[in-house]
């Protein structure tokens, strides 16, 4: 949740206007991977589809359970991708804040 908030707030420049740069793209990609990794876990699958005797009585939960089950099959790939995105994001933020290079702006 905090990373999601940080990614949203990063779109606001110091003067309050909208801004978009490479850092925003990196932060959003990181947050998306974190959410996908979280949604792909076994416990999320059990929360959505658990304690049901018949999926036919709960078609929406069945559809969500199927989607989470598909993600669950990619849990390990998402884990590695998320770990890599965390390292890249942390390095990028460190490099920009240390003044090694600036954040290239696309808008604003």
C-alpha positions in Angstrom: 0.0 0.0 0.0 2.8 2.4 0.8 4.6 1.8 -2.5 1.3 2.4 -4.3 0.9 5.7 -2.5 4.5 6.6 -3.3 4.0 5.8 -7.0 0.9 8.0 -7.2 2.4 10.9 -5.3 5.5 10.8 -7.5 3.4 12.1 -10.4 3.1 15.5 -8.7 5.9 17.9 -9.2 7.2 20.3 -6.5 4.9 23.1 -7.9 1.8 20.8 -7.7 1.6 20.2 -11.5 1.5 16.8 -13.2 4.8 15.2 -14.2 5.9 12.0 -15.8 9.5 10.7 -16.0 11.4 7.5 -16.2 11.3 7.2 -12.4 7.5 7.2 -12.5 7.5 4.4 -15.1 9.9 2.4 -12.9 7.9 3.0 -9.7 4.6 2.0 -11.4 6.1 -1.2 -12.9 7.5 -2.1 -9.5 4.1 -1.6 -7.8 2.3 -3.6 -10.5 4.7 -6.5 -10.0 4.3 -6.3 -6.2 0.5 -6.4 -6.5 0.7 -9.3 -9.0 3.0 -11.2 -6.8 0.8 -10.6 -3.8 -2.4 -11.7 -5.7 -0.7 -14.8 -6.9 0.0 -16.3 -3.5 -1.8 -19.5 -2.2 -3.5 -17.7 0.6 -5.1 -15.2 -1.7 -6.4 -18.1 -3.8 -7.8 -19.7 -0.7 -9.4 -16.5 0.5 -11.2 -16.0 -2.8 -12.3 -19.6 -3.3 -12.2 -21.2 0.1 -15.1 -22.5 2.1 -17.3 -23.0 -1.0 -19.1 -26.3 -1.5 -20.3 -25.4 -5.0 -18.7 -22.8 -7.3 -21.9 -22.8 -9.4 -23.7 -20.8 -6.6 -20.9 -18.2 -6.7 -20.0 -17.5 -10.3 -18.1 -14.3 -9.6 -15.9 -15.9 -6.9 -15.3 -18.8 -9.3 -14.1 -16.5 -12.0 -11.9 -14.6 -9.6 -10.6 -17.9 -8.2 -9.7 -19.1 -11.7 -7.8 -15.8 -12.4 -5.9 -16.1 -9.2 -5.2 -19.8 -9.9 -3.7 -18.8 -13.3 -1.5 -16.2 -11.5 -0.6 -18.8 -8.8 1.0 -20.9 -11.5 3.4 -18.0 -12.2 4.1 -17.3 -8.6 7.8 -18.1 -8.8 8.4 -16.1 -12.0 6.5 -13.2 -10.4 8.7 -13.6 -7.3 11.9 -13.2 -9.3 10.6 -10.4 -11.4 9.4 -8.5 -8.3 12.8 -9.0 -6.6 14.6 -7.7 -9.7 12.2 -4.7 -9.9 12.7 -3.9 -6.2 16.5 -3.9 -6.7 16.3 -1.8 -9.9 13.8 0.7 -8.3 15.9 1.1 -5.2 19.1 1.6 -7.2 17.4 4.1 -9.5 16.1 6.1 -6.6 19.5 6.0 -4.8 21.3 7.1 -8.0 18.9 10.0 -8.6 18.9 11.2 -5.0 22.7 10.9 -4.9 22.9 13.2 -7.9 24.6 10.6 -10.2 22.0 11.5 -12.9 18.7 13.3 -13.1 15.3 11.8 -13.7 14.6 12.2 -17.5 11.2 13.9 -17.8 8.6 13.0 -20.4 5.9 15.4 -19.3 6.4 18.4 -17.0 
